[in-house]
Amino acid sequence: MTSRPSWPRSPEPGSPTYRPLRRCGTLADIDVTALTGLTLLSCGEALPAPLTRYLARYAADIVNYYGPTETTVYATVASGGPDIGRPLALTRAYVLDHRLAPAPIGVTGELYLAGTGMAWGYLGRPELTAERFVADPFGPPGGRMYRTGDLAQWARNGTLRYLGRTDHQIKLRGFRVELGEIEAVLAEQPGIGQAAVTLDTQRQILQGFVVPTAENPAPDTDALRHALRQVLPDHMVPTAITVLDRLPTTANGKLDRGRLPTVAPVPSSRRGPRNAVERLLCTAVAEALGLPTVGVEDNLFDLGAHSLMLTALAASIRRRGGPELPIAAFFDHPRIAELADIAAGMPIARTAPRDTERWTRQRRARPGAPFSLYVFPHAGGSAGEYVRWADDLPDVDLWAVQPPGHGDRHREPPLRSLKALVDGIVDNCAFTVPFVLFGHSLGALVAYEVAQALREQDRQGPRLLVVSAARPPDAQLPVPTVPDGAALLDHPGLKAAVPGADRLLRDALADAYAADLEAFTGYRPRSPTPLDCPILTVTGTADTAAREAMHGWAAFSHGHTIHRELPGDHFYFRPDRLPLMRLLSGEIAGPARASVDGP
């Protein structure tokens, strides 16, 4: 977010150093001999980095103007490069995330513009005006800003970098991906003139397309993918990059993504496995990627593997009697033959059975129930008080999560690491679909982290997350500190967790309570990507602190967020749990049954 009221200003009309340069389809369309010593003005279209580098060899300067018509044509200007620069006089530019918070330097967000040059709206279109012209929280009272729909980043030198349109934002394996950001990095590679990226929705893989320059007619696509991995997350690196003579365009010269070809990930090697280890790996990889066969010289990532898939692939190899391969091994040795050499020297993994009884408690099993409900207690809490809910929820297969060190497992040492806690729950709970997660207080954050961990493993997520009296997973909000010694035994939170208990019982549960708080020390969410399921938030009417924090949960779901209040304090369900049971029956059973019955 910045404002530069004194610099720069628009060029004087009719300045002799500015001459029109028609829009170019390819670099070959330009007569560069006429550009020597001129200052070139670019406007109306994005200025590609390859075109900028090409023109800079001849032109004295390249001035790139950016701005939609809604901000009276131009809003920012840059000199000498493809960036869109800084705001013009009396113009303000903001790069904001999905919560309208300023994006940090180097982080992609949507570009908003404000200032005296902004239009009033669209004539006769009030709904579109309200959608695109929104309140400006950073400007004077009553001010508005224009939502451009363009993606941008702030550079460290205070200039803006244009990265494409939000119209080209796609969702890939739980991540929201900006295709323009990938295309910008791909187009910056040496020898690349134009670049495009699409999503193969059927196989959920990214496909890249490049048009090389005359100096590099046959670019090494493996080298291009390697270069992208140095600057982009793994899920943003295209599975395959195809070299084209020309990108398809529409009648008005825009990229026609619908005419880009679909490229199948054909195995590069037909050489089959030579031993038992290679056969095991080839079978597991082919099954994970949905391919009929793979060869031992094939590269996992060229075939479509990605980081979120590797955990499931490693588990599949263990189930087939293979070794315990670390995830790093797949990145270090992506060729199946190389991976087999590593696996041959490793001991066979002992696959531990799921220890459901050690991690959960049930009052009675209901295998034919339309959905399952997994309940996560508060800090130091026991599953005992939650399993009784099954008496009031006859259509629910209820599981109360109880990690080691809690409740009747208090003689075991509790886990003091959030990762160990979440991984233990994910590995030992069946999560029979469709299912709903309910978490009370700190347990709601555990439930949220479990949902994120399931998505990382490409497993089915919850139909609904019910958050009870809990702060959102926002690192800016404080987590309670862990008291020491005698102070812990008299801590209000522990007394509330075990009401009426004597000091000996509190002493037995104090370690579990402290361990739960310790696990969240320095807490940061596992993933910044919101959940796909809706969120239901519930608080007691007298729980002022929780009520004030609940609105923050809306940013952590791509679905809708519903808030309900019930009479009581932080533990509103203890005096009378029936209001909560009725709420759960109505709000939870609806989406869960819909997943069974269909539309």
C-alpha positions as CSV (number, residue, x, y, z in Angstrom):
1,M,0.0,0.0,0.0
2,T,1.5,3.3,-1.0
3,S,0.7,6.7,-2.4
4,R,3.0,8.9,-4.4
5,P,1.2,12.3,-4.8
6,S,4.2,14.1,-6.3
7,W,5.6,11.6,-8.8
8,P,5.2,10.7,-11.7
9,R,2.9,12.6,-14.0
10,S,1.5,11.8,-17.4
11,P,3.6,12.8,-20.5
12,E,2.6,15.9,-22.2
13,P,0.2,15.2,-25.1
14,G,1.8,15.2,-28.5
15,S,5.4,14.9,-27.1
16,P,7.6,14.2,-30.1
17,T,9.5,11.4,-28.3
18,Y,6.3,9.3,-28.2
19,R,5.1,7.5,-31.3
20,P,2.5,4.8,-31.6
21,L,3.7,1.2,-31.5
22,R,1.0,-1.2,-32.6
23,R,0.2,-4.3,-30.5
24,C,2.5,-7.2,-31.4
25,G,1.5,-10.8,-31.6
26,T,5.1,-12.1,-31.6
27,L,8.5,-10.5,-31.4
28,A,8.9,-11.2,-35.1
29,D,6.1,-8.7,-35.9
30,I,8.2,-5.7,-34.8
31,D,10.5,-3.7,-37.1
32,V,13.2,-2.9,-34.5
33,T,15.2,-0.7,-36.9
34,A,12.7,2.1,-36.4
35,L,12.9,2.0,-32.6
36,T,16.5,3.0,-32.1
37,G,16.8,5.9,-29.7
38,L,13.1,6.3,-29.1
39,T,11.2,6.3,-25.8
40,L,8.4,3.7,-26.1
41,L,5.1,4.0,-24.4
42,S,3.2,0.8,-23.6
43,C,-0.4,0.9,-22.5
44,G,-3.7,-0.9,-22.9
45,E,-2.2,-4.4,-22.6
46,A,0.1,-6.2,-20.2
47,L,3.8,-5.8,-21.3
48,P,5.4,-9.2,-21.4
49,A,8.9,-9.5,-19.9
50,P,10.4,-11.1,-23.1
51,L,9.0,-8.3,-25.2
52,T,10.5,-5.8,-22.8
53,R,13.9,-7.4,-22.9
54,Y,13.8,-7.5,-26.7
55,L,12.7,-3.8,-27.1
56,A,15.3,-2.6,-24.5
57,R,18.1,-3.6,-26.9
58,Y,17.1,-0.7,-29.2
59,A,14.8,1.8,-27.4
60,A,16.2,4.6,-25.3
61,D,13.5,3.9,-22.6
62,I,10.3,1.9,-22.2
63,V,7.5,3.5,-20.2
64,N,4.8,1.1,-19.1
65,Y,1.4,2.7,-18.1
66,Y,-1.2,0.6,-16.3
67,G,-4.8,1.4,-15.4
68,P,-8.4,0.4,-16.0
69,T,-10.9,2.7,-17.5
70,E,-12.7,2.9,-14.1
71,T,-9.8,4.9,-12.7
72,T,-9.8,7.3,-15.6
73,V,-7.5,5.3,-17.9
74,Y,-4.1,5.3,-16.1
75,A,-3.2,4.7,-12.5
76,T,0.5,3.6,-12.3
77,V,3.6,4.0,-14.4
78,A,7.0,2.2,-14.6
79,S,10.1,3.1,-16.5
80,G,12.5,0.6,-18.0
81,G,10.7,-2.7,-17.3
82,P,7.6,-4.9,-17.4
83,D,6.5,-3.9,-13.9
84,I,3.6,-1.5,-13.6
85,G,5.6,0.7,-11.2
86,R,4.2,3.3,-8.8
87,P,0.8,5.1,-8.5
88,L,0.4,8.4,-10.4
89,A,-0.3,11.6,-8.5
90,L,-3.5,11.6,-6.4
91,T,-3.8,7.8,-6.8
92,R,-3.5,5.1,-4.2
93,A,-2.7,1.4,-4.8
94,Y,-3.3,-1.4,-2.4
95,V,-2.4,-5.1,-2.8
96,L,-4.9,-7.0,-0.5
97,D,-5.5,-10.6,0.5
98,H,-8.9,-12.3,0.6
99,R,-9.6,-10.6,4.0
100,L,-8.8,-7.1,2.6
101,A,-5.6,-7.1,4.7
102,P,-2.4,-5.6,3.0
103,A,-0.4,-8.4,1.5
104,P,3.3,-8.4,2.5
105,I,6.1,-7.6,0.1
106,G,6.5,-10.5,-2.4
107,V,3.1,-12.0,-1.7
108,T,0.4,-12.1,-4.4
109,G,-2.9,-10.3,-3.8
110,E,-5.6,-8.5,-5.6
111,L,-4.9,-4.9,-6.7
112,Y,-7.2,-2.2,-5.5
113,L,-7.1,1.5,-6.7
114,A,-8.3,4.6,-5.1
115,G,-8.0,8.4,-5.5
116,T,-9.5,11.4,-7.2
117,G,-9.4,9.8,-10.7
118,M,-11.8,6.9,-9.7
119,A,-15.1,6.8,-11.5
120,W,-18.4,6.9,-9.5
121,G,-19.6,3.6,-10.8
122,Y,-21.4,1.9,-13.7
123,L,-24.3,3.8,-15.2
124,G,-27.6,2.0,-14.5
125,R,-25.8,-1.1,-13.0
126,P,-26.0,-0.7,-9.2
127,E,-25.2,-4.3,-8.4
128,L,-22.0,-4.3,-10.5
129,T,-21.1,-0.9,-9.0
130,A,-21.5,-2.3,-5.4
131,E,-19.4,-5.4,-6.3
132,R,-16.4,-3.5,-7.9
133,F,-16.5,-0.1,-6.0
134,V,-16.1,-1.0,-2.3
135,A,-15.4,0.9,0.9
136,D,-11.8,2.0,1.3
137,P,-10.7,1.2,4.9
138,F,-7.3,2.9,4.4
139,G,-8.5,6.2,3.0
140,P,-10.6,9.1,4.3
141,P,-14.1,8.4,5.8
142,G,-16.6,7.5,3.1
143,G,-14.0,6.8,0.5
144,R,-14.2,4.0,-2.0
145,M,-11.6,1.9,-3.9
146,Y,-11.9,0.0,-7.1
147,R,-11.4,-3.8,-7.2
148,T,-9.5,-4.3,-10.4
149,G,-9.6,-8.1,-10.6
150,D,-5.8,-8.0,-11.3
151,L,-3.2,-9.9,-9.4
152,A,-0.1,-8.0,-8.2
153,Q,2.8,-8.0,-5.8
154,W,4.8,-5.3,-4.1
155,A,8.5,-5.5,-4.9
156,R,11.1,-4.5,-2.3
157,N,11.9,-1.3,-4.2
158,G,8.3,-0.1,-3.8
159,T,7.1,-0.9,-7.3
160,L,4.2,-3.1,-8.4
161,R,4.4,-6.3,-10.4
162,Y,1.4,-7.3,-12.5
163,L,0.7,-11.1,-12.4
164,G,-2.5,-11.6,-14.4
165,R,-6.2,-11.8,-13.7
166,T,-8.1,-13.3,-10.8
167,D,-10.4,-14.7,-13.5
168,H,-7.5,-17.2,-14.0
169,Q,-7.4,-18.3,-10.3
170,I,-8.0,-22.0,-10.0
171,K,-8.3,-24.5,-7.2
172,L,-5.8,-27.4,-7.2
173,R,-5.7,-30.1,-4.5
174,G,-7.0,-27.7,-1.9
175,F,-4.7,-24.8,-2.9
176,R,-5.9,-21.6,-4.7
177,V,-3.4,-21.1,-7.6
178,E,-2.9,-18.0,-9.7
179,L,-2.1,-19.2,-13.2
180,G,-0.8,-15.7,-14.0
181,E,1.8,-15.9,-11.3
182,I,3.1,-19.2,-12.8
183,E,3.0,-17.8,-16.4
184,A,5.0,-14.7,-15.3
185,V,7.8,-16.8,-13.8
186,L,7.8,-19.1,-16.8
187,A,7.9,-16.2,-19.3
188,E,10.9,-14.8,-17.5
189,Q,13.1,-17.8,-18.2
190,P,15.8,-17.3,-20.8
191,G,14.8,-18.2,-24.4
192,I,11.0,-18.1,-23.7
193,G,8.9,-15.6,-25.7
194,Q,5.4,-16.5,-24.5
195,A,4.0,-18.7,-21.8
196,A,0.6,-20.1,-20.7
197,V,-0.6,-22.5,-18.0
198,T,-3.8,-24.4,-17.7
199,L,-5.4,-26.9,-15.3
200,D,-6.3,-30.3,-16.5
201,T,-9.4,-30.6,-14.3
202,Q,-9.9,-34.4,-14.9
203,R,-6.4,-35.3,-13.6
204,Q,-5.9,-32.3,-11.4
205,I,-2.5,-31.4,-12.9
206,L,-1.0,-28.2,-14.3
207,Q,0.1,-28.1,-17.9
208,G,2.5,-25.4,-19.2
209,F,3.0,-24.2,-22.8
210,V,5.8,-22.0,-24.1
211,V,6.7,-20.4,-27.4
212,P,10.5,-20.1,-27.6
213,T,12.4,-17.2,-29.0
214,A,14.4,-17.5,-32.3
215,E,17.6,-17.8,-30.3
216,N,16.4,-20.9,-28.4
217,P,14.1,-22.9,-30.7
218,A,14.2,-26.1,-28.6
219,P,14.1,-25.3,-24.9
220,D,14.8,-28.0,-22.4
221,T,11.5,-28.5,-20.7
222,D,13.0,-30.5,-17.8
223,A,15.4,-27.6,-17.2
224,L,12.4,-25.2,-17.2
225,R,10.5,-27.2,-14.6
226,H,13.7,-27.3,-12.5
227,A,14.0,-23.6,-12.7
228,L,10.4,-23.1,-11.6
229,R,10.9,-25.3,-8.6
230,Q,13.6,-22.9,-7.4
231,V,11.0,-20.1,-7.0
232,L,7.5,-21.7,-6.8
233,P,5.9,-24.2,-4.4
234,D,5.8,-27.7,-5.6
235,H,2.0,-27.6,-6.3
236,M,2.5,-24.6,-8.7
237,V,5.1,-26.4,-11.0
238,P,3.4,-27.7,-14.1
239,T,3.5,-31.5,-14.5
240,A,4.4,-31.1,-18.2
241,I,5.6,-28.2,-20.3
242,T,4.9,-28.4,-24.1
243,V,6.7,-26.3,-26.7
244,L,4.4,-24.7,-29.3
245,D,5.0,-22.6,-32.4
246,R,2.4,-20.1,-31.4
247,L,-0.2,-19.7,-28.6
248,P,-3.8,-19.9,-29.9
249,T,-5.6,-16.5,-29.7
250,T,-9.2,-15.2,-30.1
251,A,-10.4,-12.9,-32.8
252,N,-9.2,-9.8,-30.8
253,G,-5.8,-11.3,-30.1
254,K,-6.4,-12.6,-26.5
255,L,-5.0,-15.9,-25.4
256,D,-7.6,-18.6,-26.1
257,R,-7.1,-21.1,-23.3
258,G,-9.8,-23.4,-24.6
259,R,-7.8,-24.2,-27.7
260,L,-4.6,-25.2,-25.8
261,P,-4.0,-28.9,-26.3
262,T,-4.5,-31.5,-23.5
263,V,-1.2,-33.4,-23.0
264,A,-1.3,-36.8,-21.5
265,P,1.5,-37.8,-19.1
266,V,3.0,-40.6,-21.2
267,P,5.6,-42.7,-19.4
268,S,9.1,-42.0,-20.8
269,S,10.3,-45.5,-20.3
270,R,8.8,-48.8,-21.3
271,R,11.4,-50.8,-19.5
272,G,9.6,-52.9,-16.9
273,P,10.7,-53.8,-13.4
274,R,13.6,-56.3,-13.0
275,N,13.1,-57.3,-9.4
276,A,10.6,-57.5,-6.6
277,V,11.3,-54.1,-5.2
278,E,10.9,-52.4,-8.6
279,R,7.7,-54.3,-9.2
280,L,6.3,-53.2,-5.8
281,L,7.2,-49.5,-6.5
282,C,5.9,-49.6,-10.1
283,T,2.6,-51.1,-8.9
284,A,2.2,-48.6,-6.1
285,V,3.0,-45.6,-8.3
286,A,0.7,-46.7,-11.1
287,E,-2.1,-47.1,-8.7
288,A,-1.5,-43.8,-7.0
289,L,-1.4,-41.9,-10.4
290,G,-4.2,-43.8,-12.0
291,L,-2.0,-45.1,-14.8
292,P,-2.1,-48.6,-16.3
293,T,1.7,-49.1,-16.1
294,V,4.9,-47.2,-15.4
295,G,8.5,-47.9,-16.3
296,V,11.4,-48.0,-13.9
297,E,13.1,-45.0,-15.7
298,D,10.0,-42.8,-15.3
299,N,10.1,-39.7,-13.1
300,L,7.4,-39.5,-10.5
301,F,6.8,-35.8,-11.0
302,D,6.7,-36.0,-14.7
303,L,3.9,-38.5,-14.4
304,G,1.9,-36.2,-12.3
305,A,3.0,-36.9,-8.7
306,H,2.9,-34.0,-6.2
307,S,3.8,-33.4,-2.6
308,L,0.4,-34.0,-1.2
309,M,0.3,-37.4,-2.9
310,L,3.6,-38.6,-1.5
311,T,2.3,-39.4,2.0
312,A,-0.4,-41.7,0.6
313,L,2.2,-43.2,-1.8
314,A,4.6,-44.0,1.1
315,A,1.7,-45.6,3.1
316,S,0.8,-47.7,0.0
317,I,4.4,-48.9,-0.3
318,R,4.4,-49.9,3.5
319,R,1.1,-51.8,3.1
320,R,2.5,-53.8,0.2
321,G,5.4,-54.9,2.4
322,G,7.9,-52.3,1.3
323,P,10.2,-50.2,3.4
324,E,9.4,-47.0,5.4
325,L,10.5,-44.5,2.8
326,P,10.9,-40.9,4.0
327,I,9.1,-38.2,1.9
328,A,12.5,-36.6,1.1
329,A,13.5,-39.8,-0.7
330,F,10.9,-39.2,-3.4
331,F,12.3,-35.7,-4.1
332,D,15.9,-36.8,-4.0
333,H,15.4,-39.9,-6.2
334,P,12.3,-39.2,-8.4
335,R,13.2,-41.9,-10.9
336,I,11.6,-45.2,-9.9
337,A,14.9,-47.2,-10.6
338,E,16.8,-44.8,-8.3
339,L,14.1,-45.1,-5.6
340,A,14.2,-48.9,-5.8
341,D,18.0,-48.8,-5.2
342,I,17.4,-46.8,-2.0
343,A,14.5,-49.0,-1.0
344,A,16.4,-52.2,-1.5
345,G,18.9,-51.2,1.3
346,M,16.2,-50.3,3.8
347,P,14.5,-52.6,6.4
348,I,11.0,-53.6,5.7
349,A,8.5,-51.4,7.6
350,R,6.4,-52.9,10.3
351,T,2.9,-51.5,9.6
352,A,1.4,-50.6,12.9
353,P,-2.3,-51.4,13.1
354,R,-4.7,-48.5,13.8
355,D,-5.0,-48.1,17.6
356,T,-8.5,-46.7,17.6
357,E,-9.3,-47.8,21.2
358,R,-6.3,-45.9,22.5
359,W,-7.3,-42.6,20.9
360,T,-11.1,-42.6,21.0
361,R,-14.1,-43.5,23.3
362,Q,-17.6,-44.6,22.3
363,R,-20.8,-45.1,24.3
364,R,-22.2,-47.4,21.7
365,A,-21.3,-48.1,18.0
366,R,-24.0,-47.3,15.4
367,P,-22.5,-48.6,12.1
368,G,-25.7,-47.9,10.2
369,A,-25.8,-44.2,11.2
370,P,-26.1,-41.7,8.4
371,F,-23.0,-39.8,9.6
372,S,-20.2,-39.9,12.2
373,L,-19.4,-37.1,14.7
374,Y,-15.9,-36.8,16.1
375,V,-15.7,-34.6,19.2
376,F,-12.4,-32.9,20.4
377,P,-12.4,-31.9,24.1
378,H,-11.1,-28.7,25.6
379,A,-7.6,-28.4,27.0
380,G,-7.0,-31.2,29.5
381,G,-10.5,-32.5,28.8
382,S,-11.7,-36.0,28.9
383,A,-13.8,-37.9,26.4
384,G,-16.0,-39.1,29.2
385,E,-18.4,-36.2,29.3
386,Y,-18.8,-36.2,25.5
387,V,-19.6,-39.8,24.9
388,R,-22.9,-39.3,26.8
389,W,-24.1,-37.1,24.0
390,A,-24.7,-40.3,22.0
391,D,-27.9,-40.8,24.2
392,D,-29.4,-37.6,22.8
393,L,-28.1,-38.2,19.2
394,P,-29.6,-41.5,18.2
395,D,-28.8,-41.0,14.5
396,V,-25.1,-40.3,15.1
397,D,-22.1,-42.7,15.3
398,L,-20.3,-40.5,17.9
399,W,-16.6,-40.8,18.7
400,A,-15.0,-38.7,21.4
401,V,-11.3,-38.2,20.8
402,Q,-9.1,-38.9,23.8
403,P,-5.3,-38.8,23.2
404,P,-2.8,-40.5,25.5
405,G,-2.4,-38.8,28.9
406,H,-6.1,-37.7,29.1
407,G,-9.0,-39.0,31.1
408,D,-8.7,-42.7,31.9
409,R,-5.4,-42.7,29.9
410,H,-3.9,-40.2,32.4
411,R,-1.1,-42.6,33.4
412,E,0.4,-42.4,29.9
413,P,2.7,-39.4,29.1
414,P,0.7,-36.7,27.2
415,L,1.9,-35.4,23.8
416,R,3.4,-31.9,24.0
417,S,3.7,-31.4,20.2
418,L,0.8,-30.3,18.1
419,K,2.2,-32.2,15.1
420,A,2.5,-35.4,17.1
421,L,-1.1,-34.9,18.5
422,V,-2.6,-34.2,15.1
423,D,-0.7,-37.0,13.3
424,G,-1.7,-39.5,16.0
425,I,-5.3,-38.6,15.6
426,V,-5.2,-38.8,11.8
427,D,-3.4,-42.1,11.9
428,N,-5.6,-43.8,14.5
429,C,-9.1,-42.5,13.8
430,A,-11.0,-44.0,10.9
431,F,-13.0,-40.9,10.0
432,T,-15.8,-42.9,8.4
433,V,-17.4,-40.7,5.7
434,P,-19.5,-38.7,5.8
435,F,-18.4,-37.2,9.1
436,V,-18.5,-33.9,11.1
437,L,-15.9,-32.5,13.4
438,F,-16.8,-30.8,16.7
439,G,-14.2,-29.0,18.8
440,H,-14.7,-27.2,22.1
441,S,-12.3,-24.3,23.0
442,L,-8.7,-25.4,22.3
443,G,-10.1,-28.7,20.9
444,A,-11.6,-26.7,18.0
445,L,-8.1,-25.7,16.8
446,V,-7.1,-29.4,17.0
447,A,-10.2,-30.3,14.9
448,Y,-9.2,-27.6,12.4
449,E,-5.6,-28.9,12.1
450,V,-7.0,-32.5,11.7
451,A,-9.1,-31.3,8.8
452,Q,-6.1,-29.7,7.2
453,A,-3.9,-32.8,7.7
454,L,-6.6,-35.0,6.1
455,R,-6.6,-32.7,3.0
456,E,-2.8,-32.9,2.8
457,Q,-3.1,-36.7,2.6
458,D,-5.8,-36.4,-0.1
459,R,-8.3,-38.0,2.2
460,Q,-12.0,-37.1,2.5
461,G,-12.5,-34.0,4.7
462,P,-15.4,-33.2,7.0
463,R,-18.8,-32.2,5.8
464,L,-19.0,-29.6,8.5
465,L,-16.7,-28.1,11.2
466,V,-18.5,-27.1,14.4
467,V,-16.4,-24.6,16.5
468,S,-17.5,-24.2,20.1
469,A,-16.2,-21.2,22.1
470,A,-12.9,-21.1,20.3
471,R,-10.6,-18.4,18.9
472,P,-9.9,-18.7,15.1
473,P,-6.5,-20.1,14.0
474,D,-5.0,-16.7,13.6
475,A,-1.4,-16.3,14.7
476,Q,-2.1,-12.7,15.8
477,L,-4.4,-13.8,18.7
478,P,-2.7,-14.9,21.9
479,V,-2.7,-18.5,23.2
480,P,-3.0,-18.9,27.0
481,T,0.4,-19.3,28.7
482,V,1.2,-22.4,30.7
483,P,1.3,-21.8,34.5
484,D,3.8,-23.6,36.7
485,G,3.7,-25.7,39.8
486,A,1.0,-24.9,42.3
487,A,-0.4,-22.1,40.1
488,L,-1.4,-24.8,37.6
489,L,-3.4,-26.8,40.1
490,D,-5.4,-23.7,41.0
491,H,-5.7,-22.4,37.4
492,P,-9.3,-21.4,36.6
493,G,-9.1,-23.2,33.3
494,L,-8.2,-26.5,34.9
495,K,-10.9,-26.1,37.6
496,A,-13.4,-25.4,34.9
497,A,-12.3,-28.5,33.0
498,V,-12.9,-30.8,36.1
499,P,-15.7,-29.0,38.1
500,G,-16.1,-30.4,41.6
501,A,-13.0,-32.5,41.4
502,D,-10.7,-32.8,44.4
503,R,-7.1,-31.7,44.3
504,L,-5.8,-35.2,43.7
505,L,-7.8,-35.6,40.5
506,R,-6.8,-32.1,39.4
507,D,-3.2,-33.1,40.1
508,A,-3.7,-36.2,37.8
509,L,-5.1,-34.1,35.0
510,A,-2.8,-31.0,35.4
511,D,-0.1,-32.5,33.2
512,A,-2.5,-33.1,30.4
513,Y,-3.9,-29.6,30.6
514,A,-0.4,-28.1,30.6
515,A,0.7,-30.4,27.7
516,D,-2.2,-29.2,25.6
517,L,-1.4,-25.5,26.2
518,E,2.3,-26.2,25.6
519,A,1.5,-27.9,22.2
520,F,0.0,-24.6,21.0
521,T,3.0,-22.4,22.1
522,G,4.0,-20.3,19.1
523,Y,1.0,-21.8,17.2
524,R,0.8,-21.2,13.4
525,P,-1.9,-22.8,11.2
526,R,-0.7,-25.9,9.2
527,S,-2.0,-24.4,6.0
528,P,-3.1,-20.8,5.0
529,T,-5.7,-22.3,2.6
530,P,-9.3,-22.1,4.0
531,L,-11.3,-25.3,4.4
532,D,-13.8,-26.3,1.8
533,C,-16.5,-27.2,4.3
534,P,-18.8,-24.7,6.0
535,I,-18.2,-23.8,9.6
536,L,-20.8,-23.6,12.4
537,T,-19.7,-21.5,15.4
538,V,-21.4,-21.8,18.8
539,T,-20.9,-19.8,22.0
540,G,-22.5,-19.1,25.3
541,T,-24.3,-15.8,25.6
542,A,-22.2,-15.0,28.7
543,D,-18.9,-16.0,27.1
544,T,-17.9,-12.4,26.0
545,A,-14.3,-13.2,24.9
546,A,-15.3,-16.1,22.7
547,R,-18.2,-14.2,21.2
548,E,-15.9,-11.4,20.1
549,A,-13.4,-13.8,18.5
550,M,-15.9,-16.0,16.6
551,H,-16.4,-13.7,13.6
552,G,-12.8,-14.4,12.6
553,W,-13.6,-18.0,11.6
554,A,-15.3,-16.8,8.4
555,A,-11.8,-16.3,6.8
556,F,-11.0,-20.0,7.3
557,S,-13.7,-21.5,5.1
558,H,-14.5,-21.3,1.4
559,G,-18.1,-22.3,2.4
560,H,-20.5,-20.2,4.5
561,T,-20.1,-19.6,8.2
562,I,-23.1,-19.8,10.6
563,H,-23.1,-18.4,14.2
564,R,-25.4,-19.6,17.0
565,E,-25.6,-18.6,20.6
566,L,-26.9,-20.7,23.5
567,P,-27.6,-19.7,27.1
568,G,-24.6,-20.0,29.4
569,D,-20.9,-19.4,29.8
570,H,-17.7,-21.0,28.3
571,F,-19.1,-24.4,29.2
572,Y,-22.6,-23.6,28.2
573,F,-23.6,-27.3,27.5
574,R,-22.8,-28.6,31.0
575,P,-25.9,-27.4,32.9
576,D,-28.2,-28.5,30.1
577,R,-26.9,-30.1,27.0
578,L,-30.2,-30.5,25.2
579,P,-30.2,-27.1,23.4
580,L,-26.8,-28.0,21.9
581,M,-28.0,-31.5,21.0
582,R,-31.0,-30.1,19.2
583,L,-28.8,-27.6,17.4
584,L,-26.4,-30.4,16.3
585,S,-29.2,-32.6,15.1
586,G,-30.5,-29.8,12.9
587,E,-27.4,-28.1,11.6
588,I,-25.1,-31.2,11.3
589,A,-27.6,-33.8,10.1
590,G,-28.7,-31.6,7.1
591,P,-25.4,-31.4,5.2
592,A,-24.3,-34.9,6.2
593,R,-27.5,-36.5,5.0
594,A,-27.3,-34.5,1.8
595,S,-24.0,-36.1,1.1
596,V,-25.6,-39.6,1.4
597,D,-28.9,-38.9,-0.3
598,G,-27.5,-36.7,-3.1
599,P,-29.1,-33.6,-4.6
